Amino acid sequence: MSLVSDPQGIVTCRVAGDVFESVIDLDGRTVFTTTFTTPIEPPAIDPEWTCLPVGGGDAYTSIIDLESGEARVDLTGITVDDIADDGCTVIGTQAGITTVIGVDGAVQLGLVRAATLAPDGRAVVIQTDAGDVQFVQIDDGALREPVDLTPLAPANPIVTFRDT
């Protein structure tokens, strides 16, 4: 069980088990509930999340709004690799294609070796299949021109984002 309080002060409780996941507000109203056909391992959530990626492992289904319980994004078939700090954006793969998916839309990164999502979900560091390392900002649902970090990064870079 996890309590989540978003910036507007709305508090909900997430209850998850092997084959179910529910969100309940403090008045006892069920905001969202779902079940899974096979056991999942839901991710640990952050108390600041305003959205919830529903599921775990290879069984993510959607991103829901924690206040309304409304499904905002369909994640069916996506293997989620990373989740932004607000829970509203994820980076995942489907059929080898890496995509950043959020409530504001999706941006395909294509075939990459590795990708790390920025905490705010508005940038990503990728390592291309050719081994190049690039920093790419996501602006209004589109990728900006990548910044080549290859001369600065080792073959297996460790990526850390820092608040300024």
C-alpha positions in Angstrom: 0.0 0.0 0.0 1.3 3.5 -0.9 0.0 7.0 -0.2 0.3 9.5 -3.0 -0.2 13.3 -2.5 0.0 15.4 -5.7 0.9 19.1 -5.7 -2.8 20.0 -5.4 -3.0 18.2 -2.1 -5.1 15.3 -3.3 -4.3 12.2 -1.4 -5.0 8.7 -2.7 -4.0 5.3 -1.6 -2.6 2.7 -4.0 -3.2 -0.9 -3.0 -1.5 -3.6 -5.1 -1.2 -7.3 -5.0 0.0 -10.1 -7.3 -3.0 -9.9 -9.6 -4.7 -6.6 -8.8 -4.1 -2.8 -8.5 -6.5 -0.3 -7.0 -6.4 3.4 -6.2 -8.7 4.6 -3.4 -9.2 8.2 -2.1 -9.3 9.1 1.6 -13.1 9.2 1.5 -13.0 5.5 0.7 -14.1 6.0 -3.0 -12.5 3.6 -5.4 -10.9 5.8 -8.1 -9.5 3.0 -10.2 -9.2 -0.8 -10.0 -8.0 -3.5 -12.3 -6.9 -7.2 -12.3 -4.3 -9.1 -14.1 -4.4 -12.6 -15.5 -0.9 -13.4 -14.3 1.0 -12.1 -11.2 2.8 -8.8 -11.7 5.4 -7.0 -9.7 4.2 -3.3 -9.6 6.9 -0.7 -9.3 7.4 1.3 -6.1 5.7 4.6 -6.5 6.8 8.1 -5.5 4.5 10.1 -3.1 4.6 13.0 -5.6 3.2 11.1 -8.5 0.1 12.6 -10.1 -0.3 9.7 -12.5 0.1 5.9 -12.1 1.6 3.6 -14.7 -0.7 0.6 -14.0 0.9 -2.9 -14.0 4.5 -4.1 -13.7 7.2 -6.0 -15.6 5.9 -6.9 -19.1 2.3 -6.3 -18.1 1.7 -2.6 -18.1 -1.7 -1.6 -19.3 -2.1 2.2 -19.0 -1.2 5.4 -17.3 -4.1 6.7 -15.1 -4.7 10.1 -13.6 -4.6 9.6 -9.8 -7.3 12.2 -9.1 -9.9 11.0 -11.5 -8.9 7.4 -12.2 -9.2 8.2 -15.9 -6.9 6.2 -18.2 -4.8 8.8 -20.0 -2.4 6.5 -22.0 -2.6 3.0 -23.3 0.5 1.0 -22.6 -0.7 -2.4 -23.8 2.3 -4.3 -25.3 4.9 -1.8 -24.0 7.7 -3.0 -21.7 8.2 -0.1 -19.4 11.9 0.6 -18.6 11.8 3.9 -16.7 9.2 6.2 -15.2 9.4 10.0 -14.8 9.1 11.6 -11.4 5.4 12.5 -11.7 4.5 9.0 -13.0 2.9 10.6 -16.2 5.7 9.7 -18.6 7.5 6.4 -19.3 10.1 5.1 -21.6 9.6 1.7 -23.0 10.0 -0.7 -25.8 7.8 -2.6 -28.2 9.1 -4.9 -30.9 12.6 -3.4 -30.4 11.5 0.2 -30.8 12.1 2.5 -27.9 9.5 5.2 -27.2 8.9 7.9 -24.7 5.2 7.8 -23.9 3.3 10.3 -21.7 0.0 12.0 -21.2 1.0 14.6 -23.8 1.8 12.1 -26.5 4.5 9.7 -27.6 7.9 10.2 -29.3 9.7 7.3 -30.9 13.5 7.1 -30.4 13.8 4.1 -32.7 16.3 1.2 -32.3 18.7 2.1 -29.5 21.1 0.1 -27.3 20.0 2.0 -24.1 17.9 5.0 -23.1 17.6 6.9 -19.8 14.7 9.2 -19.2 15.1 12.5 -17.4 13.2 12.8 -14.1 10.8 15.4 -15.7 10.3 13.2 -18.7 11.3 16.0 -21.1 14.7 14.7 -22.1 16.5 11.4 -22.7 20.1 10.2 -23.1 20.4 7.4 -25.6 23.1 5.2 -26.9 22.5 4.4 -30.5 23.1 1.0 -32.1 26.3 2.5 -33.5 27.5 3.3 -30.0 27.0 7.1 -30.1 25.8 8.7 -26.9 23.3 11.6 -27.4 21.3 13.9 -25.2 17.9 14.6 -26.8 15.3 17.1 -25.5 11.6 16.4 -26.1 9.7 19.6 -26.8 5.9 19.7 -27.6 5.8 16.0 -28.6 8.9 16.2 -30.9 12.6 15.4 -30.6 14.9 18.3 -30.7 18.3 18.1 -32.4 20.4 15.6 -30.5 23.5 16.8 -28.7 26.4 14.4 -29.3 28.0 13.3 -26.1 30.1 10.5 -27.6 33.5 12.3 -27.2 32.7 12.9 -23.5 31.1 9.6 -22.6 32.7 6.2 -22.2 31.4 3.1 -24.1 29.0 2.3 -21.2 28.0 5.7 -19.7 26.4 6.1 -16.4 23.7 8.7 -16.7 22.6 10.9 -13.9 20.3 13.9 -14.1 20.7 16.7 -11.5 18.3 19.4 -10.5 19.6 22.9 -11.0 
